[in-house]
Amino acid sequence: MVKKPTVFITCHPTAGGSGIIATELAANLAANGANTHLFSYGEPFRFSSLEDSSVTVHKPKDLNYPLFKEHHPYAMTLVQSLLSAAEKSPPDILHAHYAFPFALVNHLVQKILLRRNIPTRNIVTLHGSDTNLLGTDPAYGQIIKDSLEMSDSITAVSESLALESYATFDLDKKIKVINNFVDTERFTPNRKSHPAIAAAKSRGEKVVLHISNFRKAKNPQLVIKTFTEIAALTPSKLILAGSGPELEKCIDLAKKTGIKNHVETLGEIKNIETVYPHADVLLNLSTIESFGLTILESLSCGVPVVATKVGGVQEVLGQKGDFFKTTSSKNPKEIARLALSVIGKGRFQARQRAKFFSKEKIIKNYLDLYEKALAKN
């Protein structure tokens, strides 16, 4: 690509994979010379990735009008924010990370800009729940399908999600798979231990890690039940990082099972790369997982993984290796045995596997996609 593109990225600011990848992509595109703008209704969760970058961050203004006191028309204020930015910096690419509402927002912006003789390309990246939760909801499914069909290109973060999206939306348009990525220099085993992990290690405890947004689909209560079985077999510490609706239930369950003193909650941590290194195993027991970004980050830090065999998890882990176990079991004792079996194994293999998803490879895939989109008449 001779001319570096101007890219407008829209995303949610929360601690899910879509917002994290959108933010990291924006920072890396800017590092590659692209004029990159990021639009979100709040500070992006990994804002630290942008602090030393040339990314321009836009927060659409709230509409202070009594008529909209109960319901803020965010989609329309986002449209206006995109159009205002386009007056000073006309975009080549509108890139929606998460279909709802960004695919439709970008389509509307694209049409308005075309009326102003500013041609753009509208790209939508599907991340998971925009397909398997919202896409299956009659209130949203049809408008998401139409928004996707009206885009110029669709990508999905895994082959599994692409297939699921074809089935859910009955799409005619082709979906290109561009996986999530990891910065293997940032997520590395060669970091000082997080204080919580260092303290557990000094006591000779095995450190079990769970990182999520603690929504029901992440199945965090099964993590608690599994750790209860692990703790009964060997001195252990469970580190919970993140926050969400199921976290308090997890704490209550830990109290009931008598392991509360062996569980430490860290809350949402922006520099999560400090938490993975030196943990003994990551538990990811989701009922739905379109990719599994925490799995990839764990591998990059050389930490073995036990995960449920759902969605795109196997695509991340690969088909064989000592550094992981996948399971369809819901039995905490069985999962605990799997977790103990991978501790101390395959750390180098895990790291090598993560390099298949390095930021350098995946960013190039996005740049190639932009180039092809812009080359179309």
C-alpha positions as CSV (number, residue, x, y, z in Angstrom):
1,M,0.0,0.0,0.0
2,V,1.7,3.2,-1.2
3,K,-0.6,5.7,0.4
4,K,-1.1,5.2,4.1
5,P,-4.8,5.0,4.7
6,T,-6.9,7.1,7.0
7,V,-8.9,4.6,9.2
8,F,-11.9,5.3,11.4
9,I,-12.3,2.5,14.0
10,T,-15.5,2.2,16.0
11,C,-15.7,0.0,19.1
12,H,-17.1,-0.5,22.6
13,P,-14.8,0.6,25.4
14,T,-15.4,-2.4,27.7
15,A,-13.0,-5.1,28.7
16,G,-14.1,-7.6,26.1
17,G,-12.1,-8.9,23.1
18,S,-13.7,-6.6,20.6
19,G,-12.8,-3.4,22.3
20,I,-9.3,-4.6,23.3
21,I,-8.5,-5.7,19.7
22,A,-9.9,-2.6,18.2
23,T,-7.7,-0.4,20.5
24,E,-4.6,-2.5,19.9
25,L,-5.2,-2.5,16.2
26,A,-5.6,1.3,16.2
27,A,-2.3,1.7,18.0
28,N,-0.5,-0.6,15.7
29,L,-2.0,0.9,12.5
30,A,-0.8,4.3,13.7
31,A,2.7,2.8,14.3
32,N,2.6,1.6,10.7
33,G,2.0,5.2,9.5
34,A,-1.8,5.1,9.1
35,N,-3.8,8.1,10.1
36,T,-5.9,6.4,12.7
37,H,-9.0,7.6,14.6
38,L,-10.8,5.6,17.3
39,F,-14.4,6.3,18.3
40,S,-15.9,5.0,21.5
41,Y,-18.5,6.2,24.1
42,G,-15.9,5.8,26.9
43,E,-12.2,5.6,27.5
44,P,-11.0,2.4,25.8
45,F,-10.2,-0.4,28.3
46,R,-6.6,-0.6,27.1
47,F,-6.2,3.1,26.7
48,S,-2.5,2.7,27.8
49,S,-1.8,1.2,24.4
50,L,-2.8,4.6,22.9
51,E,-1.0,7.0,25.2
52,D,2.3,7.0,23.3
53,S,0.6,6.6,19.9
54,S,-0.6,9.1,17.3
55,V,-4.2,7.7,17.4
56,T,-6.9,10.4,17.7
57,V,-9.5,9.3,20.2
58,H,-13.1,10.6,19.8
59,K,-15.8,10.4,22.4
60,P,-19.2,11.3,20.9
61,K,-20.9,14.1,22.8
62,D,-23.9,13.3,25.0
63,L,-27.1,14.9,23.8
64,N,-28.3,17.1,26.7
65,Y,-32.0,17.3,25.8
66,P,-35.0,16.4,28.1
67,L,-36.7,14.4,25.4
68,F,-33.8,11.9,25.4
69,K,-33.3,11.8,29.2
70,E,-34.4,8.2,29.5
71,H,-32.7,6.9,26.3
72,H,-29.6,8.4,24.8
73,P,-29.5,8.1,21.0
74,Y,-25.9,7.0,20.9
75,A,-25.9,5.7,17.4
76,M,-26.9,9.1,16.0
77,T,-24.4,11.0,18.1
78,L,-21.7,8.6,16.9
79,V,-22.7,9.3,13.3
80,Q,-22.3,13.0,13.9
81,S,-18.9,12.4,15.6
82,L,-17.7,10.4,12.6
83,L,-19.0,13.0,10.1
84,S,-17.4,15.9,12.1
85,A,-14.0,14.1,12.1
86,A,-14.4,13.4,8.4
87,E,-14.5,17.1,7.6
88,K,-10.9,17.5,8.8
89,S,-9.6,14.1,7.9
90,P,-11.7,12.2,5.2
91,P,-11.5,8.5,5.9
92,D,-10.5,5.8,3.5
93,I,-11.7,3.0,5.7
94,L,-14.6,2.8,8.2
95,H,-13.9,-0.2,10.4
96,A,-16.5,-1.5,12.8
97,H,-15.3,-3.8,15.6
98,Y,-18.6,-5.5,16.6
99,A,-21.5,-5.4,14.3
100,F,-24.1,-3.8,16.5
101,P,-24.6,-0.9,16.2
102,F,-21.4,0.0,14.3
103,A,-22.1,-1.8,11.0
104,L,-25.3,0.2,10.5
105,V,-23.7,3.4,11.8
106,N,-20.8,3.1,9.4
107,H,-23.1,2.3,6.5
108,L,-25.1,5.5,7.1
109,V,-21.8,7.5,7.4
110,Q,-20.6,6.0,4.2
111,K,-23.7,7.0,2.3
112,I,-23.6,10.6,3.7
113,L,-19.9,10.9,2.8
114,L,-20.6,9.7,-0.7
115,R,-23.1,12.5,-1.1
116,R,-20.2,14.8,-0.2
117,N,-17.9,13.2,-2.8
118,I,-15.9,11.3,-0.2
119,P,-15.8,7.6,-1.1
120,T,-15.0,5.2,1.7
121,R,-15.0,1.5,2.4
122,N,-17.0,0.0,5.2
123,I,-15.5,-3.1,6.9
124,V,-17.1,-5.0,9.8
125,T,-15.3,-7.4,12.1
126,L,-17.5,-9.9,13.9
127,H,-16.2,-10.8,17.4
128,G,-18.7,-13.3,18.8
129,S,-21.7,-12.2,20.8
130,D,-22.8,-9.9,17.9
131,T,-23.5,-13.2,16.1
132,N,-24.3,-15.8,18.8
133,L,-26.3,-13.6,21.1
134,L,-27.6,-10.5,19.3
135,G,-27.7,-12.3,16.0
136,T,-30.1,-14.9,17.3
137,D,-32.3,-12.3,19.0
138,P,-35.4,-11.5,16.8
139,A,-35.1,-7.9,17.9
140,Y,-31.7,-7.5,16.4
141,G,-30.9,-10.3,14.0
142,Q,-32.4,-8.9,10.8
143,I,-30.9,-5.5,11.1
144,I,-27.5,-7.0,11.8
145,K,-27.8,-9.2,8.8
146,D,-28.8,-6.3,6.6
147,S,-26.0,-4.2,8.0
148,L,-23.5,-6.9,7.2
149,E,-24.8,-7.4,3.7
150,M,-24.5,-3.7,3.0
151,S,-20.9,-3.5,4.1
152,D,-17.9,-3.8,1.7
153,S,-16.1,-6.5,3.6
154,I,-16.8,-8.8,6.6
155,T,-14.2,-10.4,8.8
156,A,-14.5,-12.8,11.7
157,V,-11.9,-13.6,14.4
158,S,-12.1,-17.3,13.9
159,E,-13.2,-19.9,11.4
160,S,-15.7,-21.2,13.9
161,L,-17.3,-17.7,14.2
162,A,-17.3,-17.3,10.4
163,L,-19.2,-20.6,10.0
164,E,-21.6,-19.7,12.8
165,S,-22.2,-16.3,11.2
166,Y,-23.0,-17.8,7.8
167,A,-25.6,-20.0,9.5
168,T,-27.1,-17.4,11.8
169,F,-27.5,-14.6,9.2
170,D,-27.8,-16.7,6.0
171,L,-25.2,-14.4,4.5
172,D,-24.4,-14.2,0.8
173,K,-21.4,-12.1,1.3
174,K,-18.1,-13.8,2.0
175,I,-16.5,-13.6,5.4
176,K,-12.7,-13.4,5.7
177,V,-11.1,-14.9,8.8
178,I,-8.5,-12.6,10.4
179,N,-7.7,-13.8,13.9
180,N,-7.1,-11.8,17.0
181,F,-3.5,-11.1,17.8
182,V,-1.0,-10.7,20.6
183,D,2.0,-8.5,21.2
184,T,4.5,-11.3,22.1
185,E,7.0,-8.7,23.4
186,R,4.5,-7.2,25.8
187,F,3.0,-10.6,26.8
188,T,6.2,-12.5,27.8
189,P,7.3,-14.9,30.5
190,N,10.2,-12.6,31.2
191,R,8.4,-10.2,33.5
192,K,8.5,-9.7,37.3
193,S,5.7,-11.6,39.0
194,H,2.6,-9.7,40.0
195,P,2.7,-9.2,43.8
196,A,-0.3,-11.5,44.3
197,I,1.4,-14.3,42.4
198,A,4.8,-13.7,43.9
199,A,3.3,-14.0,47.4
200,A,1.6,-17.3,46.5
201,K,4.7,-18.7,45.0
202,S,6.7,-17.7,48.1
203,R,4.3,-20.0,50.1
204,G,4.8,-22.8,47.7
205,E,1.3,-22.6,46.2
206,K,0.2,-23.4,42.7
207,V,-1.3,-20.4,41.0
208,V,-4.5,-20.9,39.1
209,L,-5.6,-17.9,36.9
210,H,-9.0,-16.9,35.6
211,I,-9.4,-13.7,33.6
212,S,-12.7,-12.6,32.2
213,N,-15.6,-10.2,32.2
214,F,-17.4,-12.5,34.5
215,R,-20.5,-12.8,32.4
216,K,-22.5,-16.0,32.6
217,A,-21.1,-17.3,29.3
218,K,-17.6,-17.3,30.9
219,N,-18.9,-19.9,33.4
220,P,-16.9,-18.5,36.3
221,Q,-18.7,-20.5,38.9
222,L,-17.4,-23.7,37.3
223,V,-13.9,-22.2,37.8
224,I,-14.6,-21.8,41.5
225,K,-15.9,-25.4,41.8
226,T,-12.9,-26.7,39.8
227,F,-10.4,-24.7,42.0
228,T,-12.1,-26.2,45.1
229,E,-11.0,-29.6,43.8
230,I,-7.5,-28.4,43.0
231,A,-7.1,-26.9,46.4
232,A,-8.1,-30.2,48.0
233,L,-5.2,-31.9,46.2
234,T,-2.4,-29.4,46.5
235,P,-1.7,-26.0,48.1
236,S,-3.1,-23.5,45.6
237,K,-4.1,-19.9,45.0
238,L,-6.9,-18.8,42.6
239,I,-6.3,-15.3,41.1
240,L,-9.4,-13.8,39.6
241,A,-8.8,-10.8,37.3
242,G,-11.7,-8.8,35.8
243,S,-15.2,-7.8,36.9
244,G,-18.7,-8.5,35.9
245,P,-22.2,-9.6,37.0
246,E,-21.1,-13.1,38.1
247,L,-18.1,-12.1,40.3
248,E,-20.1,-11.6,43.5
249,K,-21.7,-15.0,43.0
250,C,-18.3,-16.5,42.6
251,I,-17.1,-14.9,45.9
252,D,-20.2,-16.2,47.7
253,L,-19.6,-19.7,46.2
254,A,-16.0,-19.6,47.4
255,K,-17.2,-18.8,50.9
256,K,-19.7,-21.7,50.9
257,T,-17.1,-24.2,49.7
258,G,-14.6,-23.0,52.3
259,I,-11.9,-21.7,49.9
260,K,-12.4,-17.9,50.2
261,N,-9.0,-17.5,51.9
262,H,-7.4,-19.2,48.8
263,V,-9.0,-16.8,46.3
264,E,-7.8,-13.3,45.5
265,T,-9.7,-10.8,43.3
266,L,-7.7,-8.2,41.4
267,G,-10.5,-6.4,39.6
268,E,-10.0,-4.9,36.2
269,I,-6.3,-4.5,35.4
270,K,-5.3,-2.4,32.4
271,N,-1.7,-3.8,32.3
272,I,-2.9,-7.4,32.4
273,E,0.4,-8.5,31.0
274,T,1.8,-8.3,34.5
275,V,-0.6,-10.9,35.8
276,Y,0.0,-13.9,33.4
277,P,3.7,-14.5,33.9
278,H,4.6,-17.2,36.5
279,A,1.0,-18.4,36.9
280,D,0.8,-22.2,36.7
281,V,-2.3,-22.7,34.7
282,L,-5.2,-20.6,33.1
283,L,-8.7,-21.9,33.4
284,N,-11.1,-20.8,30.6
285,L,-14.3,-22.8,31.0
286,S,-16.6,-20.7,28.8
287,T,-19.8,-22.1,27.4
288,I,-19.3,-19.8,24.3
289,E,-15.9,-18.6,23.1
290,S,-15.5,-17.3,19.6
291,F,-11.7,-16.9,19.9
292,G,-10.3,-16.7,23.4
293,L,-8.0,-13.7,23.7
294,T,-7.0,-14.5,27.3
295,I,-6.0,-18.0,26.1
296,L,-3.7,-16.4,23.5
297,E,-2.2,-14.0,25.9
298,S,-1.6,-16.8,28.4
299,L,0.2,-18.8,25.8
300,S,2.4,-15.9,24.9
301,C,3.4,-15.7,28.6
302,G,4.2,-19.4,28.5
303,V,1.3,-20.4,30.8
304,P,-0.5,-23.7,30.0
305,V,-4.3,-23.6,29.6
306,V,-7.3,-25.8,30.4
307,A,-10.3,-24.7,28.3
308,T,-13.7,-26.0,27.2
309,K,-13.8,-27.3,23.7
310,V,-16.1,-24.7,22.2
311,G,-16.1,-22.2,19.4
312,G,-12.7,-21.0,18.2
313,V,-10.7,-22.3,21.2
314,Q,-9.1,-25.2,19.4
315,E,-8.1,-22.9,16.6
316,V,-6.1,-20.9,19.1
317,L,-4.5,-23.8,20.9
318,G,-3.9,-26.0,17.8
319,Q,-4.4,-29.7,17.6
320,K,-1.7,-31.1,19.9
321,G,0.7,-30.0,22.5
322,D,1.7,-30.5,26.2
323,F,0.7,-27.0,27.1
324,F,-3.1,-27.4,27.0
325,K,-6.0,-29.7,27.6
326,T,-9.5,-29.1,26.2
327,T,-12.6,-30.7,27.6
328,S,-16.3,-31.0,27.2
329,S,-16.7,-32.1,30.8
330,K,-18.6,-30.1,33.4
331,N,-17.3,-32.2,36.2
332,P,-15.0,-30.1,38.5
333,K,-13.0,-33.1,39.6
334,E,-12.2,-34.1,36.0
335,I,-11.3,-30.6,35.1
336,A,-9.1,-30.2,38.2
337,R,-7.2,-33.4,37.2
338,L,-6.6,-31.9,33.7
339,A,-5.3,-28.7,35.2
340,L,-2.8,-30.4,37.5
341,S,-1.6,-32.5,34.6
342,V,-0.5,-29.5,32.5
343,I,1.2,-27.6,35.2
344,G,4.9,-27.2,34.5
345,K,4.6,-28.5,30.9
346,G,5.0,-27.1,27.5
347,R,5.9,-23.5,28.4
348,F,8.2,-23.1,25.4
349,Q,5.6,-24.8,23.1
350,A,2.9,-22.4,24.4
351,R,5.1,-19.4,23.6
352,Q,5.8,-20.8,20.1
353,R,2.1,-21.4,19.4
354,A,1.3,-17.8,20.4
355,K,3.7,-16.5,17.7
356,F,1.3,-17.8,15.0
357,F,-0.9,-14.9,16.1
358,S,1.8,-12.2,16.4
359,K,0.7,-8.7,15.9
360,E,3.0,-8.3,13.0
361,K,1.3,-11.1,11.0
362,I,-2.2,-10.1,11.8
363,I,-1.8,-6.3,11.3
364,K,-0.4,-7.1,7.8
365,N,-3.6,-9.1,7.1
366,Y,-5.6,-6.1,8.0
367,L,-3.5,-3.8,5.9
368,D,-3.8,-6.2,2.9
369,L,-7.6,-6.2,3.5
370,Y,-7.7,-2.4,3.4
371,E,-5.6,-2.3,0.2
372,K,-7.9,-4.8,-1.6
373,A,-11.0,-2.9,-0.4
374,L,-9.6,0.4,-1.7
375,A,-8.6,-1.1,-5.0
376,K,-12.2,-2.0,-5.8
377,N,-14.2,0.3,-8.0
